Amino acid sequence: MSLFNRMLASIGIGGAKVDTKLERGEYAPGEEVRGVVHIRGGSVEQEIGSIYILVMTQYVKEHDDRKYTENYALAKIRVSDRMTLRANDSVEVPFAFELPVDTPATIGGQPVWLRTGLDIEMAVDPSDDDAIRVRPHPHAETVLAAAERLGCRLKSARCEYARYGRGGVPFVQEFEFYPGHGYGSRMTELELVFFPRPGGLDVLVEVDRRARGLTGFLEQAFDMDERKQVLRLGAAELNGGPDAIAHLLAETIERHTY
């Protein structure tokens, strides 16, 4: 019977179970995530090589004019080393780690979740997924508030594959806005991409100009109506708050829509 139970446990029947409990459900990039991993032994004793937590998200990639979704692990955190889990035993393992600075905000349905797994040799690894809410990076929140000051309304905040992603991450999160009052006649969309750095923030600003006259229609037809600029914001600009950043954004929009 013991051998039979071990065979069942190896395919996930009667094996160990894992359940992660977090102190809270909302975080910002760079904040500490704390919680406890609860493990319940199955019908047989099992050797656990390690307990790990993956910080997971998704991004959209296009290939041959088709779009598909890729899951991506932003980080893998080792919570515990090898242990022996006896049958029906109960173990609690506390953990704490810093949420990666590249973690996207869960705005507009962008998913972020923690996947806890047990590394069990020659067996199906039991796992537990826990969705979390992620606010934008504090510097990014300032710029988003600045866009709202200009009357721009958020349309989407999706993660898309990008070769220019930083830190080895193969995507960027694009915040797309409907134009604010006074800009509707000159642009169709404002797009912001954030790249946090120590003490500051780089913001890729993309302005989609509205077609005006024959030249404008030709630009739009050949995808030449997009204007891009990087705003390099330091502590002085960011400490000025949304109003100061709104002034810089307005200058950028004016520069690329006339």
Steps between C-alpha positions, in 0.01 A plus 500: 500500500786735583655450153162557338451820701843621395411438136180700543685783676748518211215600268345739749240272659530494878818708488598818680285812468618861518308818584654849528353772720610861446495778759318721248386489141632830356857618446714744304820397320790497743281437806550198724265206457451296816301188570499135604509183291278229651592144401291196577649154466319239297451130558873421477829655608657719226836670453462867403804638322395862550206736536495784249283796401479635146383857429296449182343726239401490132584695188369505144728404212429521128630256241387464138220752562365289786499605863544257786561517874820392672534432873820638650673453837642831621678337791547167676540514876628196690301484823642185658766237443460123502267350757325173577122529513343215694155364420220731617757737651431876503780753447500881485784688332507882527654704217578857399634640172505823302254525211709555183513860377390382153174352629216649289203676653180296506299770325250412230515129569878452475560186713771453760507196726724305735549133423622295796646161420657201671794343318442127550728265309329244275155642572257761378588824679198628696443873457276785614420820307407823680406811303624832642419862423795718403497878502724688257848592620469819715689704237273362227195590708618863496523501120163327461344766723667764281337352188165521677570866578513554122158338464634175349296189579660159538395260225716194572812389689613181333835326494644439154815334375780750443863461408578815695373361830754565777657274757454193280120524511363431147205739522391850597170618643341754268257750654277631221284809545220672314606860432402764753306820439677724255697214345226304322541700179876434491555146624311173514689335784763555768713206606736482799755231587690516830856393574580546872863566590674586829386846607285565195289382210536493123171544314460410134231736370334411171256739334279380216429810295160547342513516120472853363512571129661284232833474683329386817297234320815368328681485837211306650483262204870413535503497884709817507257689725662376825739732684715370787712663767658385825446720806776441754350598833717545807416560863454876446230453234325214680497685833315780321200270485241443225466870414870537419501180293180608322683812381780286353251263336309792351821641353582161347154464347511853361842436347383191314153603386583820314 
